[in-house]
Amino acid sequence: MTLPSTIDLPLRVDYQNGEDLDRYLRDLVYELQDMYESITENVNGSIRNYADTDQTKWIPTLNGATAGTFVYTKQVGWSVRQGIYTKLFFDIEWTSTTASGSLYLDLPYKVTLSDGTPFIGVTMFSSMNLGLYTNLVINAIPDTYKGEIWATATNLPTVNMIVVASGRIAGSIEYIGVSDE
């Protein structure tokens, strides 16, 4: 979803009569309308949320490095996309899981390829034991659909959060997505 970089208009033809000219102008109008719709959709963006009734909705889901199922009591999510710029808001609560390993959020759009970790978001959490760690952040991992949950604390290294049996995580993250989705 990027702005058009080229404009493909109908080919001009030799106008033998008024009907050829009418057809050309009709095709030109349709092409210009399609181009306008693409531009406005990319500039204005699109919103997907957990309450949509069609296939555009985004329901936030968690997973672990070792896949499993989560029993959710809350899955609220909003996704705002303008071109390739993506902003997510989520609130997820679960009571049990069979997943294990590093915890991550399934993202609705693929993250662009990038060096480093430029796409860090904020979270709040409850009903989770973090041990010595005091905060959680979310990191959109480049070239994936994963938002890894990381645990942080002063004077401790940042680590991937391990899946816990139950808890609640809410937060937001911004990232640059891939354009051809």
Phi, psi and omega in degrees: 000083176234164179292147180298136177257347175225155178243117179258104180260158179300146179292141176285146178237163174287123185275104179279333179205177181296334181294321178296317179295318178299316180297316179299313181295322177296314177297321179297315179299316179298317179296318179293323176296316178299317180297316179299316179299318179297317181295313182294324178296320181286324180286314181284332180084178177224149181242131175239135178218169185296341184266355179300148182260359179246191186286359182274356185289155176238116176252114183294134179228146177259161175206172177236164177306324169259110187301152178194189179249150176246142173260107186267144169250347176208132175216087180249129180212145174229138178232122177248125183233124175236106186063242178256357177282128183234135174231129181241145172232136183213154176213111187231133176227138180222154182251341177197163179202155172253358179286160177210173181085202182293135183273137174212159176261132175286120182271149182283339181230146179292140179278139180296157177289131183203149172279149176077201181231072185280348188248079182255133179243175182255152177219162165232157183216160173209159179058036179226134176268116181259006182066233180283347184277151187241344185221156172238142173231163176242137181236117175285113186280123182304142176065028177219179172252028186249136168247097183288140177265123182244144176261138181227158174195156177295134177066018174233149178291148175288135182226157173294133177290134177274143178305132175248159187300325180204163178162187179217133177228131174229149180176192177211157178208146174242140175204166177264125181266183177271143189282334187263064179239000000 
